[in-house]
Every structure is written in structure tokens, then in C-alpha cells.
Amino acid sequence: MKITLIHGRYFNSWEALGLGYIGAYLRSHLPGVELNFFQGCFDSDDEIIAGSVNSDIVAFSCTAPTLGSSRAIAGAVKQRDPGIWTVVGGYHCSADPRPLPEFDCIVVGEGEAAMLDIARGRRVPLVYGRPMSFQELPWPDRYLIRNERNIRVACEDNGIRITSFQSHRACPFQCKYCLDGFNKVLYPNARKAPMRYRDPADIVAELADATRTWRLDLVKFSDPTWNTDIRWVREFCAEKVRQRVGVPFYPNIHATLTSPEMMNDMRRAGCTQIAVGVESGSPKILRQIGKGTTVSSIRNCIRWAKDAGIAVRAYFILGMPEETVADLELTEQFADELDVDEYGFTILCPYPGTQMYDPRVHEPLLSHMTDEYSNDFWATNSVSNAELRQWQRRLTAKFADRLTWHNRAVQDHSTVSAGEPYCVTY
């Protein structure tokens, strides 16, 4: 049996870690299965189509911005060979599992067990995945997903070799703008998304192995929120020190679940930078987001990180529905006050599955929906899209010497040929 896995094309891309897990899981249960992989950030549509037509199954992993290109490729594959079983999964289809003519099957939820069922012959239009425990998951197959390509781009862009790792699955928070948050779209059959943490010894062993194999200079955690359990964080840090795995690391941090002791433990274990979702400087907007942070908790988190010698990257979201110009002014003042090492400024994007998404308004935009770094349609109840974009330009210009890579890459995208993908790295 031959299965082709495809990471959808968009103008930016990370390593296809989810497909790496799916590929490793399939190989652990189906000895002899032939796996093929393409990534739209590196492979052309023609290459992907030509490499897929001899497959039994062609499976796509999609977010909302990658769905359009994936549908076009799947349609071309079906046209060449109608007998190929086409599958699509990922965040978008979990949020909106309606049938699509180019795909024979839609996967909702985590993909490993669902893809194994499909590979073993299940032929139905909708398959629900189940929450996977890390005890049953092999490490992701980084050779399959050709991780070296992503690492090479990261090195070209930043001068260091970087790749990502997963330490847990699910998120306990209720952020209204997030697919992992309010509606828990990967877990439609679960009343509460089950948190699953990796054994610290196991993840540190993978970090050590991957660092040797791929000559890594920095490891990034792909978890939406890394410090959901302070006890786990401190156990991980102690294990990393115990195993003498010195590679620096970089996680996404929830500001409320921090302490000076945790930051010091992280620094001793090699944490050199954290990303904090500040989102807004307005207490009103922070309450409306539903994240559980406050201006005070954000201040404390960033102060403790600085005191521990950890650099801080701060992300801000402009455009919550009730946001006014006065709230945006508070955000600018807060950004000035925090004085962090890097800044990122985005405009809220109403992805399907988030509380912000209204299908009556936003569904017609899906075919050309961009991402939160650049959209031309979202507005608040009192601030127009043009004004939000002006605020984004104002803030990115003000902090131009300390912008995140993604903000800089989007600004520089005008120099890239139309339709030509490039990779955002760190």
C-alpha cells in the first residue's frame, strides 16, 4: 500500500509535525507501508500531483488558509485517477467537517488512529479521530517530512538551525479567537479536551537525539501554551539538566501561570527566550478575550523572565469585537512600558471554529482568507478594517528594530513573486 501525505501550501509554513506523527504511527502498525510526503512550501503543485497519482490514499493536512490549494491538488489527483481515496484533516476540517467534492473522506480530530483505520480499509465519508496518549505514539518521523528543508530555511533566515517539538496535547484555556480554545475543535466528542503530557524523560531524550541528528542550535515547542502545568515545567527542566541536554529552547508561555522560581528553573535548563501572548493593554479587552490574563499578570511574567535572563517576544492582537481606539491606545502604551526584545502585531482573523467566526459573513471569504498578519476584511464594532491596518502599520513601524520574524517577512512579502511560497521560520 502506498500513502501520500501532503502539507497544504500557503505563503508560510512550519515543519509538518502532525504528519510526522501520523507517518510514524502508520509505520509502527503497518510494516511495509510505503509513505510519500510533499509540502507545498517547497514542492510545486505539478510535483505533488505527479508524485501522488500512483498512491492508494492521498491525505492532506489543512488549515483554513491552505484549504484552497489543497482542494485544487486533490481535484487534479482525482481527475487523473478516480480510484485514489482522498482524505483531508486538520484544524479547518475539524472545525467545519462538511463534505467537499474533491475529498472522499474528512477526518475530524487527531489523525493518527483515524488514518490507521482508513489505511486498513475503512471507506466512509467522515472519520472521527480519538485523543492519543503519548505512550502509544512514536516520535515523529522527521525523515519522512524532510525536516532538513525547514531547518535549512531557518538557518538561512536566522543563522541558527531550529526545529519544533510537541510536549503535550490540548489546551485548557478558553481564548475566544483560538481553535484550541473556546470550541476545542479537535475534540468534538469530548466535553472537555483531555490534557496529555509527555513524560519529561521521553521528550528530553527526543531533544537530545534530534539535536545530534539535525545539528540543532535551538528547539522550539509547538504547543499553543507550554506552561499549562507548572509542576510539569519544573520536572521537565530538572530532567533536561539531569540528562545534560544543553540545547537552548523556546516555548509559548501563559502569563498567569508563572513564577520567579519557574523562570529561574527554565533559564538553568537552557531557556533563552519565551513568547507571551500579551494581546492587549486594555483590561476590558483582556477580559473579553477569555484567556485569563491581566495587565498585572503580564507585567509580572515579563519582569520575572527578564530578571532570570530570558529574552521576551510579545504578541499583540488588534481587533477584538468591542475594541475601540481608546483600547488600542492602551495597547500601544502597554507595549512601550513592557520594553521587550521582540514584538508581533496581528489583526484578529475569524477562523472557522472560533467564537469570532460567523458563517453568514465570513464563509464567502474562505477561498481567499489570509491569516492574522494580513487581512483586509475584519473590523471591530467601532474601528474599521482600514483603521486596524493603519494601527498595525503604525505599531510595526514604531518597533521596526524589534519586530518578530513573521511580521518582517509579511512586510517583505511584496518582494516575493506573486504566488511564490516562502517559509516563515522562527
Secondary structure as a PSIPRED ss2 file (coil, helix, strand):
# PSIPRED VFORMAT (PSIPRED V4.0)

   1 M C   1.000  0.000  0.000
   2 K E   0.000  0.000  1.000
   3 I E   0.000  0.000  1.000
   4 T E   0.000  0.000  1.000
   5 L E   0.000  0.000  1.000
   6 I E   0.000  0.000  1.000
   7 H E   0.000  0.000  1.000
   8 G C   1.000  0.000  0.000
   9 R C   1.000  0.000  0.000
  10 Y C   1.000  0.000  0.000
  11 F C   1.000  0.000  0.000
  12 N C   1.000  0.000  0.000
  13 S C   1.000  0.000  0.000
  14 W C   1.000  0.000  0.000
  15 E C   1.000  0.000  0.000
  16 A C   1.000  0.000  0.000
  17 L H   0.000  1.000  0.000
  18 G H   0.000  1.000  0.000
  19 L H   0.000  1.000  0.000
  20 G H   0.000  1.000  0.000
  21 Y H   0.000  1.000  0.000
  22 I H   0.000  1.000  0.000
  23 G H   0.000  1.000  0.000
  24 A H   0.000  1.000  0.000
  25 Y H   0.000  1.000  0.000
  26 L H   0.000  1.000  0.000
  27 R H   0.000  1.000  0.000
  28 S H   0.000  1.000  0.000
  29 H H   0.000  1.000  0.000
  30 L C   1.000  0.000  0.000
  31 P C   1.000  0.000  0.000
  32 G C   1.000  0.000  0.000
  33 V C   1.000  0.000  0.000
  34 E E   0.000  0.000  1.000
  35 L E   0.000  0.000  1.000
  36 N E   0.000  0.000  1.000
  37 F E   0.000  0.000  1.000
  38 F E   0.000  0.000  1.000
  39 Q E   0.000  0.000  1.000
  40 G C   1.000  0.000  0.000
  41 C C   1.000  0.000  0.000
  42 F C   1.000  0.000  0.000
  43 D C   1.000  0.000  0.000
  44 S C   1.000  0.000  0.000
  45 D H   0.000  1.000  0.000
  46 D H   0.000  1.000  0.000
  47 E H   0.000  1.000  0.000
  48 I H   0.000  1.000  0.000
  49 I H   0.000  1.000  0.000
  50 A H   0.000  1.000  0.000
  51 G H   0.000  1.000  0.000
  52 S H   0.000  1.000  0.000
  53 V C   1.000  0.000  0.000
  54 N C   1.000  0.000  0.000
  55 S C   1.000  0.000  0.000
  56 D C   1.000  0.000  0.000
  57 I E   0.000  0.000  1.000
  58 V E   0.000  0.000  1.000
  59 A E   0.000  0.000  1.000
  60 F E   0.000  0.000  1.000
  61 S E   0.000  0.000  1.000
  62 C C   1.000  0.000  0.000
  63 T C   1.000  0.000  0.000
  64 A H   0.000  1.000  0.000
  65 P H   0.000  1.000  0.000
  66 T H   0.000  1.000  0.000
  67 L H   0.000  1.000  0.000
  68 G H   0.000  1.000  0.000
  69 S H   0.000  1.000  0.000
  70 S H   0.000  1.000  0.000
  71 R H   0.000  1.000  0.000
  72 A H   0.000  1.000  0.000
  73 I H   0.000  1.000  0.000
  74 A H   0.000  1.000  0.000
  75 G H   0.000  1.000  0.000
  76 A H   0.000  1.000  0.000
  77 V H   0.000  1.000  0.000
  78 K H   0.000  1.000  0.000
  79 Q H   0.000  1.000  0.000
  80 R H   0.000  1.000  0.000
  81 D C   1.000  0.000  0.000
  82 P C   1.000  0.000  0.000
  83 G C   1.000  0.000  0.000
  84 I C   1.000  0.000  0.000
  85 W E   0.000  0.000  1.000
  86 T E   0.000  0.000  1.000
  87 V E   0.000  0.000  1.000
  88 V E   0.000  0.000  1.000
  89 G E   0.000  0.000  1.000
  90 G C   1.000  0.000  0.000
  91 Y H   0.000  1.000  0.000
  92 H H   0.000  1.000  0.000
  93 C H   0.000  1.000  0.000
  94 S H   0.000  1.000  0.000
  95 A H   0.000  1.000  0.000
  96 D C   1.000  0.000  0.000
  97 P C   1.000  0.000  0.000
  98 R C   1.000  0.000  0.000
  99 P C   1.000  0.000  0.000
 100 L C   1.000  0.000  0.000
 101 P C   1.000  0.000  0.000
 102 E C   1.000  0.000  0.000
 103 F C   1.000  0.000  0.000
 104 D C   1.000  0.000  0.000
 105 C E   0.000  0.000  1.000
 106 I E   0.000  0.000  1.000
 107 V E   0.000  0.000  1.000
 108 V E   0.000  0.000  1.000
 109 G C   1.000  0.000  0.000
 110 E C   1.000  0.000  0.000
 111 G C   1.000  0.000  0.000
 112 E H   0.000  1.000  0.000
 113 A H   0.000  1.000  0.000
 114 A H   0.000  1.000  0.000
 115 M H   0.000  1.000  0.000
 116 L H   0.000  1.000  0.000
 117 D H   0.000  1.000  0.000
 118 I H   0.000  1.000  0.000
 119 A H   0.000  1.000  0.000
 120 R C   1.000  0.000  0.000
 121 G C   1.000  0.000  0.000
 122 R C   1.000  0.000  0.000
 123 R C   1.000  0.000  0.000
 124 V C   1.000  0.000  0.000
 125 P C   1.000  0.000  0.000
 126 L E   0.000  0.000  1.000
 127 V E   0.000  0.000  1.000
 128 Y E   0.000  0.000  1.000
 129 G C   1.000  0.000  0.000
 130 R C   1.000  0.000  0.000
 131 P C   1.000  0.000  0.000
 132 M C   1.000  0.000  0.000
 133 S C   1.000  0.000  0.000
 134 F H   0.000  1.000  0.000
 135 Q H   0.000  1.000  0.000
 136 E H   0.000  1.000  0.000
 137 L C   1.000  0.000  0.000
 138 P C   1.000  0.000  0.000
 139 W C   1.000  0.000  0.000
 140 P C   1.000  0.000  0.000
 141 D C   1.000  0.000  0.000
 142 R C   1.000  0.000  0.000
 143 Y C   1.000  0.000  0.000
 144 L C   1.000  0.000  0.000
 145 I C   1.000  0.000  0.000
 146 R C   1.000  0.000  0.000
 147 N H   0.000  1.000  0.000
 148 E H   0.000  1.000  0.000
 149 R H   0.000  1.000  0.000
 150 N H   0.000  1.000  0.000
 151 I H   0.000  1.000  0.000
 152 R H   0.000  1.000  0.000
 153 V H   0.000  1.000  0.000
 154 A H   0.000  1.000  0.000
 155 C H   0.000  1.000  0.000
 156 E H   0.000  1.000  0.000
 157 D H   0.000  1.000  0.000
 158 N H   0.000  1.000  0.000
 159 G C   1.000  0.000  0.000
 160 I C   1.000  0.000  0.000
 161 R C   1.000  0.000  0.000
 162 I E   0.000  0.000  1.000
 163 T E   0.000  0.000  1.000
 164 S E   0.000  0.000  1.000
 165 F E   0.000  0.000  1.000
 166 Q C   1.000  0.000  0.000
 167 S C   1.000  0.000  0.000
 168 H E   0.000  0.000  1.000
 169 R E   0.000  0.000  1.000
 170 A C   1.000  0.000  0.000
 171 C C   1.000  0.000  0.000
 172 P C   1.000  0.000  0.000
 173 F C   1.000  0.000  0.000
 174 Q C   1.000  0.000  0.000
 175 C C   1.000  0.000  0.000
 176 K C   1.000  0.000  0.000
 177 Y C   1.000  0.000  0.000
 178 C C   1.000  0.000  0.000
 179 L C   1.000  0.000  0.000
 180 D C   1.000  0.000  0.000
 181 G C   1.000  0.000  0.000
 182 F C   1.000  0.000  0.000
 183 N C   1.000  0.000  0.000
 184 K C   1.000  0.000  0.000
 185 V C   1.000  0.000  0.000
 186 L C   1.000  0.000  0.000
 187 Y C   1.000  0.000  0.000
 188 P C   1.000  0.000  0.000
 189 N C   1.000  0.000  0.000
 190 A C   1.000  0.000  0.000
 191 R C   1.000  0.000  0.000
 192 K C   1.000  0.000  0.000
 193 A C   1.000  0.000  0.000
 194 P C   1.000  0.000  0.000
 195 M C   1.000  0.000  0.000
 196 R E   0.000  0.000  1.000
 197 Y E   0.000  0.000  1.000
 198 R C   1.000  0.000  0.000
 199 D C   1.000  0.000  0.000
 200 P H   0.000  1.000  0.000
 201 A H   0.000  1.000  0.000
 202 D H   0.000  1.000  0.000
 203 I H   0.000  1.000  0.000
 204 V H   0.000  1.000  0.000
 205 A H   0.000  1.000  0.000
 206 E H   0.000  1.000  0.000
 207 L H   0.000  1.000  0.000
 208 A H   0.000  1.000  0.000
 209 D H   0.000  1.000  0.000
 210 A H   0.000  1.000  0.000
 211 T H   0.000  1.000  0.000
 212 R H   0.000  1.000  0.000
 213 T H   0.000  1.000  0.000
 214 W H   0.000  1.000  0.000
 215 R C   1.000  0.000  0.000
 216 L C   1.000  0.000  0.000
 217 D C   1.000  0.000  0.000
 218 L E   0.000  0.000  1.000
 219 V E   0.000  0.000  1.000
 220 K E   0.000  0.000  1.000
 221 F E   0.000  0.000  1.000
 222 S C   1.000  0.000  0.000
 223 D C   1.000  0.000  0.000
 224 P C   1.000  0.000  0.000
 225 T C   1.000  0.000  0.000
 226 W C   1.000  0.000  0.000
 227 N C   1.000  0.000  0.000
 228 T C   1.000  0.000  0.000
 229 D C   1.000  0.000  0.000
 230 I H   0.000  1.000  0.000
 231 R H   0.000  1.000  0.000
 232 W H   0.000  1.000  0.000
 233 V H   0.000  1.000  0.000
 234 R H   0.000  1.000  0.000
 235 E H   0.000  1.000  0.000
 236 F H   0.000  1.000  0.000
 237 C H   0.000  1.000  0.000
 238 A H   0.000  1.000  0.000
 239 E H   0.000  1.000  0.000
 240 K H   0.000  1.000  0.000
 241 V H   0.000  1.000  0.000
 242 R H   0.000  1.000  0.000
 243 Q C   1.000  0.000  0.000
 244 R C   1.000  0.000  0.000
 245 V C   1.000  0.000  0.000
 246 G C   1.000  0.000  0.000
 247 V C   1.000  0.000  0.000
 248 P C   1.000  0.000  0.000
 249 F E   0.000  0.000  1.000
 250 Y E   0.000  0.000  1.000
 251 P C   1.000  0.000  0.000
 252 N E   0.000  0.000  1.000
 253 I E   0.000  0.000  1.000
 254 H C   1.000  0.000  0.000
 255 A C   1.000  0.000  0.000
 256 T C   1.000  0.000  0.000
 257 L C   1.000  0.000  0.000
 258 T C   1.000  0.000  0.000
 259 S C   1.000  0.000  0.000
 260 P H   0.000  1.000  0.000
 261 E H   0.000  1.000  0.000
 262 M H   0.000  1.000  0.000
 263 M H   0.000  1.000  0.000
 264 N H   0.000  1.000  0.000
 265 D H   0.000  1.000  0.000
 266 M H   0.000  1.000  0.000
 267 R H   0.000  1.000  0.000
 268 R H   0.000  1.000  0.000
 269 A C   1.000  0.000  0.000
 270 G C   1.000  0.000  0.000
 271 C E   0.000  0.000  1.000
 272 T C   1.000  0.000  0.000
 273 Q E   0.000  0.000  1.000
 274 I E   0.000  0.000  1.000
 275 A E   0.000  0.000  1.000
 276 V E   0.000  0.000  1.000
 277 G E   0.000  0.000  1.000
 278 V E   0.000  0.000  1.000
 279 E E   0.000  0.000  1.000
 280 S C   1.000  0.000  0.000
 281 G C   1.000  0.000  0.000
 282 S C   1.000  0.000  0.000
 283 P H   0.000  1.000  0.000
 284 K H   0.000  1.000  0.000
 285 I H   0.000  1.000  0.000
 286 L H   0.000  1.000  0.000
 287 R H   0.000  1.000  0.000
 288 Q H   0.000  1.000  0.000
 289 I H   0.000  1.000  0.000
 290 G C   1.000  0.000  0.000
 291 K C   1.000  0.000  0.000
 292 G C   1.000  0.000  0.000
 293 T C   1.000  0.000  0.000
 294 T C   1.000  0.000  0.000
 295 V H   0.000  1.000  0.000
 296 S H   0.000  1.000  0.000
 297 S H   0.000  1.000  0.000
 298 I H   0.000  1.000  0.000
 299 R H   0.000  1.000  0.000
 300 N H   0.000  1.000  0.000
 301 C H   0.000  1.000  0.000
 302 I H   0.000  1.000  0.000
 303 R H   0.000  1.000  0.000
 304 W H   0.000  1.000  0.000
 305 A H   0.000  1.000  0.000
 306 K H   0.000  1.000  0.000
 307 D H   0.000  1.000  0.000
 308 A H   0.000  1.000  0.000
 309 G C   1.000  0.000  0.000
 310 I C   1.000  0.000  0.000
 311 A E   0.000  0.000  1.000
 312 V E   0.000  0.000  1.000
 313 R E   0.000  0.000  1.000
 314 A E   0.000  0.000  1.000
 315 Y E   0.000  0.000  1.000
 316 F E   0.000  0.000  1.000
 317 I E   0.000  0.000  1.000
 318 L E   0.000  0.000  1.000
 319 G C   1.000  0.000  0.000
 320 M C   1.000  0.000  0.000
 321 P C   1.000  0.000  0.000
 322 E C   1.000  0.000  0.000
 323 E C   1.000  0.000  0.000
 324 T C   1.000  0.000  0.000
 325 V H   0.000  1.000  0.000
 326 A H   0.000  1.000  0.000
 327 D H   0.000  1.000  0.000
 328 L H   0.000  1.000  0.000
 329 E H   0.000  1.000  0.000
 330 L H   0.000  1.000  0.000
 331 T H   0.000  1.000  0.000
 332 E H   0.000  1.000  0.000
 333 Q H   0.000  1.000  0.000
 334 F H   0.000  1.000  0.000
 335 A H   0.000  1.000  0.000
 336 D H   0.000  1.000  0.000
 337 E H   0.000  1.000  0.000
 338 L H   0.000  1.000  0.000
 339 D C   1.000  0.000  0.000
 340 V C   1.000  0.000  0.000
 341 D C   1.000  0.000  0.000
 342 E E   0.000  0.000  1.000
 343 Y E   0.000  0.000  1.000
 344 G E   0.000  0.000  1.000
 345 F E   0.000  0.000  1.000
 346 T E   0.000  0.000  1.000
 347 I E   0.000  0.000  1.000
 348 L C   1.000  0.000  0.000
 349 C C   1.000  0.000  0.000
 350 P C   1.000  0.000  0.000
 351 Y C   1.000  0.000  0.000
 352 P C   1.000  0.000  0.000
 353 G C   1.000  0.000  0.000
 354 T C   1.000  0.000  0.000
 355 Q C   1.000  0.000  0.000
 356 M C   1.000  0.000  0.000
 357 Y C   1.000  0.000  0.000
 358 D C   1.000  0.000  0.000
 359 P H   0.000  1.000  0.000
 360 R H   0.000  1.000  0.000
 361 V H   0.000  1.000  0.000
 362 H H   0.000  1.000  0.000
 363 E H   0.000  1.000  0.000
 364 P H   0.000  1.000  0.000
 365 L H   0.000  1.000  0.000
 366 L H   0.000  1.000  0.000
 367 S H   0.000  1.000  0.000
 368 H H   0.000  1.000  0.000
 369 M C   1.000  0.000  0.000
 370 T C   1.000  0.000  0.000
 371 D E   0.000  0.000  1.000
 372 E C   1.000  0.000  0.000
 373 Y C   1.000  0.000  0.000
 374 S E   0.000  0.000  1.000
 375 N C   1.000  0.000  0.000
 376 D C   1.000  0.000  0.000
 377 F C   1.000  0.000  0.000
 378 W C   1.000  0.000  0.000
 379 A C   1.000  0.000  0.000
 380 T C   1.000  0.000  0.000
 381 N C   1.000  0.000  0.000
 382 S C   1.000  0.000  0.000
 383 V C   1.000  0.000  0.000
 384 S C   1.000  0.000  0.000
 385 N H   0.000  1.000  0.000
 386 A H   0.000  1.000  0.000
 387 E H   0.000  1.000  0.000
 388 L H   0.000  1.000  0.000
 389 R H   0.000  1.000  0.000
 390 Q H   0.000  1.000  0.000
 391 W H   0.000  1.000  0.000
 392 Q H   0.000  1.000  0.000
 393 R H   0.000  1.000  0.000
 394 R H   0.000  1.000  0.000
 395 L H   0.000  1.000  0.000
 396 T H   0.000  1.000  0.000
 397 A H   0.000  1.000  0.000
 398 K H   0.000  1.000  0.000
 399 F C   1.000  0.000  0.000
 400 A H   0.000  1.000  0.000
 401 D H   0.000  1.000  0.000
 402 R H   0.000  1.000  0.000
 403 L E   0.000  0.000  1.000
 404 T C   1.000  0.000  0.000
 405 W H   0.000  1.000  0.000
 406 H H   0.000  1.000  0.000
 407 N H   0.000  1.000  0.000
 408 R H   0.000  1.000  0.000
 409 A H   0.000  1.000  0.000
 410 V H   0.000  1.000  0.000
 411 Q H   0.000  1.000  0.000
 412 D H   0.000  1.000  0.000
 413 H H   0.000  1.000  0.000
 414 S H   0.000  1.000  0.000
 415 T H   0.000  1.000  0.000
 416 V C   1.000  0.000  0.000
 417 S C   1.000  0.000  0.000
 418 A C   1.000  0.000  0.000
 419 G C   1.000  0.000  0.000
 420 E C   1.000  0.000  0.000
 421 P C   1.000  0.000  0.000
 422 Y C   1.000  0.000  0.000
 423 C C   1.000  0.000  0.000
 424 V C   1.000  0.000  0.000
 425 T C   1.000  0.000  0.000
 426 Y C   1.000  0.000  0.000
